[in-house]
Amino acid sequence: MPNKNRKNNGTTAKIEALAASTSIADDSRLTTNQGLVINDDNNSLKAGERGPTLLEDFHLREKITHFDHERIPERVVHARGVAAHGFFQCYKGNDDLTKAGFLTDPSRQTPVFLRFSTVAGSRGSADLARDVRGFAIKFYTDEGVFDMVGNNIPVFFIQDAVKFPDFIHAVKPEPNNEIPQAASAHDTFYDFISLAPETLHMLMWVMSDRAIPRSLRMIEGFGIHTFRFINEAGKSRFVKFHFKPALGMHSVTWDEALKINGADPDFHRRDLFDTIDQGGVAEWEFGVQVVEEKDEHKFDFDLLDPTKLIPEEMVPVRMLGKLTLNRNTDNYFAETEQVAFHPGHLVPGIDFSNDPLLAGRLFSYTDTQLTRLGGPNFAQIPINRPTCPMHNNQRDGHMQQVINPGASAYQPNTVGGGCPMQAKENMGGFVSYAEKMSGAKVRGKSEKFFDHFSQASLFFRSQSEPEQNHMIGALTFELGMVKRAAIVDRMLFLLSKIDTGMANKIAEGLGMKVPKSIEGRLNMDVGADAGKETETKPAKKSDFVSPALSMANTVKDTIKTRKIAVLAADGVDEASLNAMKKALTSEGALIAVIAPRGGTIKGSNGGEIMVDHALLNAASVLFDAVYVPGGAKSVEALLANAKTIHFVNEMYKHCKAIAATGEGVNLIRASSIPTDQNGSADPALLVEEKSDAKKISAKFIQAIAQHRNWEREKFAAANTPA
């Protein structure tokens, strides 16, 4: 069809008339990049049918040359990503905080593009690596592009950008053998961590369940740094950005993560794409923690320290609006790969703080885009273009795509009528906040930056018992992969400053002891910080916990988009299957029938039931719960396939909800799954001897919404022979 976006001038009309007279529309014909129509794309130009290929074959040269260069350097960090389009709409009443139009006008729907990513791995790594998840958003506002470049963890590993290359070199695969890929469990990472105690707070987050999320739609987003909001009156306040997922935060187990990476290494990317492709959305509420300027120094930590957070119990998150993703990308490379984020892309009403990590990022992002995207005109790539008018005197450069008319490319000028001209005060525009500054030039940081253990201790202390056990298991696994004993000793010593009990359990798992001291200094600070060896002081004693830091307190009232497996075969009880399917889908869950073979199966009433997956290629780790309906013939066929028992046993091991009715209960019994835990019924294991799915559907839905019954882990540990 003719391109509706083209200007309908005389030339266009002639082309469209010509296309109408042919059997192939103009826009459907194969052309070179210059628009020349090609009538043979299967054969290169040769000197005779069996002769040599001729250099003058411009189509061959253009096609091969473009192919040779169609890959660009991948990002050094955040290389593996997935993204989607959507919009942001604010709630009313935010004018007291900021003058940013997209945050104060509830009638606006601001287009957004959100890119999720892992950090350490390459583009070809798997989705379920234990890693930080990038959470970067491009807001196409009426006042320009605003980029929120964040993560799913609110703090960072280092305090100053000058350490960033060292940290990334340490966490990346070791340079002598390029091993391990997308993993932090190796010597160079923990060598760096053990010598830079400021990293310990974020390490605790990365060792928590947040580092292996169930879905990208179930992670939080944070701006990491402290920013400023400025309102129309010019009043400034410090803010921290938060994005809270509508579905709550949920994770997988480490055992699941390993198996998912084998069964479907694109698990997170597929989940996001399929959800939107099937008409669903991903949603977050956007909010800020607000700190008045007068309260900047009231905390035990420094507000400018990116390794620290403000507990929500101290400063609640004020919700400002909702972010919704509802459209997939059309082309991964053109959008997800070429999008260029930058924390320095601001709009009026939002400004920086003096965060020393943020300052370095403002330089680094532009420098990186110049290398990755071929030059200074990366903002002209469609996914990066602002949707508002853009006028400046920047000209030329590699890949310039704008044809700028006129004789003037400077300011001030009279040749071009003074355009583009600076906005006057009453015309709006960005004005940096007039912050008062004083002090000598130093290489250093404030005294509060040196408490490296208290917030790491707060995070561990605030976790539920299962979460703490998972963190201990993660650190035991990671340190077990470190070959140099001196590095492990340093780590155990530092971990004991966070929590003695945690460190002792990790040491026990490693067959080691926590050292009482270690030789040498930990942090090789020089200059203004020389001698400030407060790094080895343990965390401040405190009973304060922050429930907001635990995923145990997340949203647990919905099963929307949860994937439920139904194990069935010929002769399955249709009434029970249909009743359970109706109950689950009415709550927004997705049902997949899994059978011994593909195609269709016959129900007990003779109905044809479509099979979504054969047992051969269905892994339990790809589903959130399982239901086994009755039907003697169906259950008999399922029991004859050993993978069925394995499927159900894995579901139980990973603490997921399981339900069975009628003869389906026999399959649960054959799996040797205990129906109670220490005398108490397992709330995530529903068995009904009668073929009555309605009788247990409500409890099954409630069990799925709870995400996991972590008590099974405790029960398993207590009943495992020593």
NULOKE-334946 format. One record per residue (C-alpha): x, y, z. Coordinates in pm, whole numbers, plus 32768, in hexadecimal, padded with zeros to 4 digits. Example, Ala and Ser with C-alpha at 12.3 -4.5 7.8 and 13.67 -1.06 7.14 Angstrom:
84CE7E3E830C 85577F9682CA 
! end
This chain:
800080008000 807A81677FC6 8129820180F3 802982EB8194 813F83AC8243 81DC84258100 819D8585808C 809D85737F76 815386497E74 814986267CFA 8266852B7CEC 81BD844A7DEA 807A84547D26 813083E87BE8 81D882C57C9A 809182507D31 7FE882677BDE 80FE81927B48 80DE80947C62 7F6980807C2D 7FA5801C7AC4 807B7EF17B27 80297DB07BDC 81177E037CFB 80E67F3A7DD0 820680317DD0 825680017F40 82647E867F1C 83747E7B7E10 84DA7E227E72 85CC7F437E46 872E7FAB7E9A 876580A67FB1 874E81B27EA5 85F6813D7E37 865D808B7CF5 856E7F687CB5 861C7E157CA8 858A7D007BD2 867F7BE87C2E 86ED7BBB7D97 87547A507D6A 887A7A667C7C 89B07B407C7C 8A287BE17B38 8B207AF87A8A 8BEB7AE9794D 8B2479C778C1 8A4A78D5798A 8B7D78227A14 8C6D794679FE 8D077A217B10 8C317B187BCE 8C5B7C7C7B52 8CCC7D997C34 8BCE7E7C7B91 8AAD7DC07C3A 8A4C7EE97D15 89237E317DAA 89FE7D107E22 8B007E017EB4 89FB7ED57F67 89477DA57FF3 8A827CF58070 8B217E3580F4 89E97E8781BC 89DE7D258243 8B4C7D3A82AA 8AFF7E6F8378 89A57E2483FF 8A2B7DDA855A 8A977EF88636 8B707EDA876D 8A997E4E8884 8A7A7F0F89C5 8B977ED58AB8 8A8E7EA78BC6 89177E6B8B9E 895C7DBC8A52 883E7CC28A66 86F97D818A5D 858A7D7A8A04 84A37EA389E4 83407F1489A7 827B80508961 816F80E58A3C 810382228AE6 811282DA8C30 7FEF83998CC7 8011845D8E08 7F1784868F20 7E9D85E28F71 7F3386BD907D 80AA86A59042 80DD88188FFD 816588589159 8290877B9107 82F187C38FA0 82A288918E6E 82EA876D8D81 81B887648C9F 81A685E98C7D 819685CE8DFA 809586E08E35 7F9486C78D1C 7EB685928D4D 7E1785C58BF6 7F5F856F8B46 7FC884138ADE 814084288AB5 81D2831C89CC 82E482498A6B 83DC813F8A02 845B805A8B18 858C7F7B8AED 85D37E648BE4 87277DBE8BEB 881D7CE88CA5 89657D958CF9 8A907CAB8CF5 8A457BBE8BD5 8A6C7BE78A5F 89497BFD896A 89517A838945 893C7A308AB6 8807799F8B5E 86EE7A618C06 86F779BB8D5C 885D7A118DBD 88807A868F25 88AA7BF48ED3 88277D548EF3 87107DAD8DFD 87247EF68D44 85E67FC88D46 861A80E98C51 84F981C18BD9 84E982C58AC6 83CC83BC8AFB 8373847489B7 82E685A98A63 826086EA89C9 838F879D8A5C 849886AF89DB 851B85528A23 854384EE8B8F 860B83B28BD3 85F082F98D1E 871A820B8D19 86F0811C8E3C 86F87FB98EC0 86187ECD8F83 86F97F0C90B1 86F580639159 8868807491AC 89AC804A90EC 8AF17F8E9127 8BD580BD9133 8BC5822191B6 8C8F82D790B0 8C9082B78F35 8E0C82A88F2B 8DEF813F8FA8 8CF480D48EA0 8DEE80478DA1 8E987F808EB5 8D527EEF8F33 8CDC7E8A8DD6 8E2F7DF38D7F 8E177D268EBF 8CB67CA18E86 8CE37C578D14 8D747B078CA3 8EE07AEC8D02 8FBA7B6D8BE3 90A47A418BCD 8F8F794A8B76 8E487A0E8B4C 8DA9793F8C64 8CA979498D02 8B9B79E28C29 8A867AAC8CD1 8AEE7A418E2E 8B907AE68F5A 8C0379A08FFA 8D7879C08FB2 8EBD7A3E9044 8EE17B968FA5 8D857C079010 8DAF7BA0917A 8F167C1D9180 8E8D7D78912E 8D627D569218 8E3C7CE8933C 8F237E13930C 8E0D7F1592E4 8D147EEE9404 8C317FFD9372 8BB77EEB9283 8B267E0F9396 89CD7EAC93AB 89817E6F923C 8A247D189250 89197CB5934D 880A7D239257 88A97C60913A 88BC7B299214 87497B519269 86217AC791A7 85FD7C1390F0 87227BAD9013 865E7A878F7D 85027B198F3B 83DA7A4B8EC3 838C7B518DBA 84057CA88D50 829E7D138D8F 82D97CBA8EFD 84097D8F8F4D 84277EE58FEA 84DB80058F41 85B681098FEA 866A82418F77 878A81E99066 8807834E9086 877A84729149 86DC856F905C 862D86BC908C 84CA87249040 84918898900A 833789369001 82BC8A728F55 83148B419088 847E8ACD906B 847389FA91A7 855A88CC919B 8531877E9249 86048642923D 8556850F91AC 8594839C917A 84DB82F09059 841281B09092 834680D28FA8 82637FD39055 81E07EAF8F7F 80687E778F7C 809F7CFF8F8C 818A7D1490B6 82F07C9590CA 83257B22909E 84527A45905E 84B878E88FFA 859977FE90BF 870777D9905F 86C876718FF4 85B076EE8F11 868B78018E81 879177038E19 868A76268D73 85D077458CCE 871677B98C2F 872B76628B90 85BB76388B38 8583779A8ABA 86A778918ACF 85BB799F8A4B 84C079688B64 84A67AD48BD4 84A87B648A77 83A17A6D8A00 82C87AB08B31 82BF7C278AF3 828A7C06897C 817B7AFC8998 80BD7BB78AA7 80A37CF189D3 80707C2E888F 7F427B81892D 7EA37CCE898B 7F2B7CEC8AEC 7FED7E098B88 81087E3A8C80 80C97F488D83 818480058E90 812A81258F74 822D82398F70 827982EB90B4 838383B29168 841283CE92C2 84238541930C 852685E293F1 85168755943B 865E8810940E 866488639580 866086ED95D0 8783869194EA 886C863E960D 877685A79706 87C6843B96AC 88DC835A9731 894F833495C8 899D843394BB 887F847893CB 897D849292AF 8A0C833892EF 898A824D91DB 89D7811A92B1 88CC818393AB 8750818D93A1 864882449469 856E8143951D 8404817494B4 839E816D9621 846582AF964D 83F58358950C 82C182BA9468 82A682A692ED 81AF83A39264 81088319912A 80FD840A9002 8073833B8EE2 806481F58E24 814881668D16 80B2806A8C23 815D7F988B17 806B7F298A09 81257F1088BD 82437E338850 83627EAA8779 834A7E808602 84BF7E4985D3 85AE7DE186E7 86E37E7E8651 864C7FC985E6 85A580008737 862A7F2E8857 87927F2287DE 87B28087875D 86FD813A8876 87EC82278927 87A082818A90 884F83948B50 881584058CB9 886385668C45 872C857A8B6A 865486538C4D 8520872D8C2D 84C3886A8CEE 8462880D8E52 856786F68E7A 86D587318ECC 880B86878F56 889E866790B0 8A13865790F5 8A1784DA90FE 8B828484909F 8B18834F8FDD 8A1684108F12 8B1A85118EA5 8BEB84058DFA 8ABE83658D55 8A6584B28CB2 8BAD849F8BF3 8BB883298BBC 8A6782FB8B12 8AA683FA89FE 8C04837789C5 8B7E821589A4 8A6D827588AB 8B6F831E87CB 8C2681D287AD 8AFB80EA8799 8A1E81B186AE 8B1E824285BF 8B3D83AE8620 8A9484E086B5 894C84BD85F7 88C5839386BA 87A6846E8735 871E846C85CF 86E482F485D2 856682D185DD 855582278733 8625834187CA 8579846B8726 84AD85548801 8340857687A2 834586ED87E1 83E487EA86EC 856287F086E7 86358917866F 87A8895886A3 88E989B085EA 898B885A85FE 89F087F4849E 8A9086E183D0 8B4285B9846A 8B3084478419 89D283CF83B9 8935852A83B0 87CB84F28348 873F8652835B 8757873F8233 8775889582D6 871C89B781ED 879D8B1B820E 88EB8BCC8221 89178BE8839A 89818AD6848A 89EB8BB085AC 89558C8886BB 892E8DAD86DD 88E48DFB8571 881E8EEC8498 88448E248352 87488D2483CC 86698E1F847A 87078DC885C8 86808C6485BE 86908B818671 868F8C718795 86B48C3E8909 85728C3389CE 852D8D578AB2 84DB8D1D8C1F 83658D348BE3 837B8C398AC3 83D68B0E8B99 85018A338B53 860089858C2E 86B88A4D8D38 87B0899E8E1D 875F89BE8F8C 882C8AD3902C 88CB8A03913F 89C28AB89222 8B188A139220 8C5B8A4692E0 8D8C897A9340 8EEA892092D8 8F33883C91B2 8F7386E29248 8F6F857591E9 8E9D84F19304 8D4384BB9394 8C7E851394C9 8CA88455960F 8B5083B195F3 8BBF82FD94B5 8C9B82169588 8B8C81479634 8B88801D9549 8ADA7F1D9624 89A67FAF96CE 88BF7FB295A0 893B7E5F9529 88E07DDF9684 878D7E8D9673 87427DE59527 87997C8895A6 86E27CC296EF 85A87D329635 858A7BF69562 849D7ADB95B6 85357993962C 851C78EA94D5 85BB7A1B9430 86D97A1A952B 871178A894E9 871A78E99373 881D79FD93A3 88F6791A9479 88DA780B9370 89317903925A 8A667986930C 8AD578249363 8AB577C091F5 8B6678F99176 8C8978EA926A 8CA37775922B 8D0377CB90C5 8E2178AE9136 8F6F77F8911E 904D78DC91EE 901F78999362 909F79F193C8 8F7F7A95930D 8E7F79B493B7 8F1B7A06950A 8EF77B7994C9 8D8D7B4A945D 8D317A7E9591 8DD27B85966F 8D097C9B95C8 8BC47BD495CD 8BF07BA29744 8BE47D1D9769 8A8A7D1396C8 89FC7BEB9788 8AC27AF19854 89C379D99836 89B479FC96BC 8B2F79F6969B 8B4E78C1977A 8A4F780096AB 8B01785A9568 8C5077F695FB 8BBE76AB9671 8B3C76659512 8C9876AA9489 8D4775D6958F 8DFC77099614 8DFB77EC9742 8DB979619753 8F0B7A099792 8F1F7AF598BB 8FFF7BE297FA 90A47C0396AA 91F37C899646 92157DD49592 91237EEA9549 8FDE7EAE9495 8FA67FF293DC 90DD808A9342 905E81EE936A 916182FD9338 915C8477932A 9056851D9403 8FD283CC947D 9120833994EA 910E829F9643 8F938296965A 8F8881209695 8E288118971F 8DD580099621 8E1F7EF3971B 8D307F759825 8C007E8E9838 8A9F7F0197EC 89FD7FDE98EE 892A7F0F99DA 87BB7F429992 86717E8B99AC 85D67F60989A 85507E9C9771 84B77F1A962E 83967E3C95BA 83A07EED9467 84F07E459423 845E7CE69430 83AE7C469309 82DC7B879406 820E7CC5942D 81C87CFB92BD 807A7CEF9203 7FDD7B959225 7E777BC991B7 7E837B789045 7ED17A588F57 7EC47B2E8E1C 7FA07A9E8D06 8014797C8DE2 804F78448D11 7F9977108D8F 7FEA75B48D0A 7ED274B48CE9 7F4C734D8CCE 7E5872818BFE 7E3871638B05 7D2570B08A44 7BFB70788B29 7C3371AA8C01 7B09721F8CCC 7A8C733A8BEE 79A073CD8CF1 7AB473FA8DF5 7BAD747C8CF7 7AB7757A8C6C 7A4575E98DC5 7BA876258E3D 7C0776CE8CF8 7ADE77B98D15 7B3378108E7D 7CA178558E32 7C7679158CEE 7B6979F08D8A 7C7C7A658E77 7D687AAF8D56 7E3D79728D61 7EBC78C18C26 7E74774C8C00 7F4E76538B44 7EE074EA8B0F 800973FD8B1F 7FDD72998AA2 80B5716B8A4B 80A171D588DC 8055730A8811 7F247352873B 7DD9730E87EB 7D53722288F4 7BF471938925 7B3171FB8A58 7A5771138B25 792671988A6D 79C671728918 7A3072DB88F0 7B7073408838 7C6573F5891D 7D8B74AE8886 7EDE7456891B 7FC6757F8954 810174BB89A6 816F7352899A 821972D28AD6 835572A48A09 8388741C89E5 82D574A48B18 83A074F88C4E 82F975348D9D 83DC76628DDD 832977218CC8 81DD77178D86 815E77AD8ECC 807476958F3A 7FE575478ECA 7E8B74AA8ECA 7E4473388E92 7CD672F48E3D 7C35719E8E63 7BE470978D60 7C626F378DA2 7CE36F018C3F 7D8F70558C3A 7E4270238D86 7EAA6EC38D23 7F4D6F4C8BE8 7FFA70608CAD 80816F6A8DAD 81156E9B8C93 81F56FC38C39 830F6FF58D38 832D71648CDD 81D571A38D75 824E713D8ECF 838872108EA0 82B173388E34 81D973298F6F 82FF72E59056 83B874168FD1 828374EA9004 827F7479916F 83F574AC919A 83D9760F9118 82BF7658920D 81B376969106 803D765E911F 7FBE750390C0 7E537493909D 7DB273489041 7C4E72C59031 7BB4716B9006 7CA770678F85 7DA6717F8F5E 7DEA715790D3 7E8370029082 7F9470AF8FBE 7FE8718890EC 7FF9705191C9 80D96FA390CC 81C570CD90DC 81FC708B9251 81AE71F692A0 815B722C9413 800172C3943D 805373709585 817C741B9627 81C473C69792 8055737B97CA 7FD374B09716 7F2A749D95C4 7FF4752694A1 7F2776559429 7FBE763C92CD 7F6474CD929E 7DF0749F9257 7D67733F9227 7BF872EC91FB 7B96717E91E1 7A5A71D99124 7A6772608FC3 79F973B69039 7AE774C88FC7 79FC75D99043 7A2C755F91A7 7B9F75B391AD 7BC576BC909B 7BAD77E6918A 7CBA77599271 7D9176FF9143 7D79786590C5 7DD978E7921D 7F0577FC922D 7F80786D90D4 7F5C79DA913B 804179999265 8146793D915D 81F67830922D 81CC7768936A 832D779B93ED 82D976CB9523 831C7598944C 849075EF944D 849075F895C7 83D174AF95D6 84BF740C94DD 85F1747E95A4 856173F596E9 850E72A4964B 864B726C9582 87327166961D 887B71F79699 
! end
